[in-house]
Amino acid sequence: MSDLSDSAKLLIDGKTIDLNVYTGVEGERSIDVTSLFKDHGLTTYDPSLGNTAICRSSITYIDGERGVLRYRGIPIEQFDRPKPNYIEVAWALIFGRLPDDEELSQFREMLTRHELLHEGLSNQFMALPVDAPPMAILSAMISMMACYHKEFLLLEDEKSLMGAAARLISKIRTIAAFTHRRAMGLPFIYPDPSLRYCANFLHMMFSLPYKQFDVSEEMEDALNLVFILHADHEQNCSASAVRVVCSAQANLFASCSAGVNALWGPLHGGANVKVMEMLEAIYRGGYRPEDCIAAAKDKNDSFRLYGFGHRVYRNYDPRAKILKTACDRLFKTLKRNDPLLDIARKLEELALKDPYFVDRKLYPNVDFYSGILLRAMGIPTDMFTVMFAIGRLPGWIAQWKEQHFAEGGKIIRPRQLYVGNPKTDYIEMEKR
Ligand code: SDX
């Protein structure tokens, strides 16, 4: 392995175990324990895997201490450009470099060609309760894509992966929009092949029969940026779930459905809904931000400052910075303000001065401002995590591809520290 750089010694039971040390491109180091159990019957204990590299990856780099995030080496700030282009970023994450003009237009054409759902899949919506959780629908529909696209259950080359990726990235929009329409009791609005990715999504969400929704350029740009900022984040909970399922040689649809389910959790992608609910409760209840900060610090109070803190970032999440500016930009264009944005800003100002947050290095994360931007676009709160999933899908596909095509890819199967009963005999019922 080219990144072998050093060695480490483990002293245990009076013997010294020599371990290889690998160094990543940015100087991060990792101790190789891959033969620790086989050769020495030992495991390492790391229940949240926060100290464990589960793969080599070249997709995304994060430096949590410095608040750095790069996609294929490109700093995230450079994607906040006049016309942000989510599909270009999706292509780069999956295929390893920025596409040229021809590659991008070919991929765009594939997305347009595959934007419709099989009518059999569309009909499934009618069987669902109108108040079904959107993330339950999304994970089910993505899994069910395996029923209608059996030709993509086995992906053995880049061409077939591109075909599956295009169908997933295109259809996830349609599934999300149909989910919203079903919940609102509105007729499905089919995708319009003349529209670009984000404009088409907003069209399916908000147009009415004979009344096309007018997507402003600012809105389309803001949505491209939101999806770009959510597109990948190295080995986060949902990306790791995708890798674990992929490692069993499960298909891409099954693996991405697992990613949706992991993202649903309120500590992960579900946090953007919790942030909005928190801000709305503060606004409606007329609570003082100062009291909310006090509650967030109080261990006896279940209140948590959602949108704050991060497992990796011990600095300001660079995505939150960009989203905060994007909120200002969009509200300026729309010539309106949102009182929830003022509350969010005040909470941030108080927390960043408070030793509880400063000492624990708790800063705003991607979820803190994203909901305010989505709300400004008219996206309902219960669809926020679905929006996160749409953005994150190319990242999951890129992580799946790396895992699936990795040389010697083995099934991911951790060990444990057994703390249960010692050997125990069965007790007949009459003796219990
Ligand atoms: C995402 O991994 C990724 O990359 C995820 C993500 C991605 O793009 O994929 O970035 C997306 O999931 C962003 C995070 C969204 N979640 C939230 O906003 C939920 C609120 N945040 C927390 O629950 C928490 O900060 C986590 C889950 C994000 C991180 O948890 P850690 O690293 O395990 O930290 P911890 O729970 O051990 O907390 C350390 C201390 C504790 O206090 P003490 O025990 O030291 O006294 O910080 C406190 C926690 O109580 N703390 C908070 C807090 N977050 C942590 N206290 C109040 N409010 C908070 N939000």
Boltz pocket constraint, residues with backbone or C-beta under 6 A from the ligand:
constraints:
  - pocket:
      binder: B
      contacts: [[A, 229], [A, 230], [A, 232], [A, 233], [A, 235], [A, 236], [A, 237], [A, 266], [A, 267], [A, 268], [A, 269], [A, 271], [A, 296], [A, 297], [A, 303], [A, 304], [A, 305], [A, 306], [A, 307], [A, 308], [A, 309], [A, 310], [A, 311], [A, 312], [A, 360], [A, 362], [A, 365], [A, 366], [A, 367]]
      max_distance: 6.0
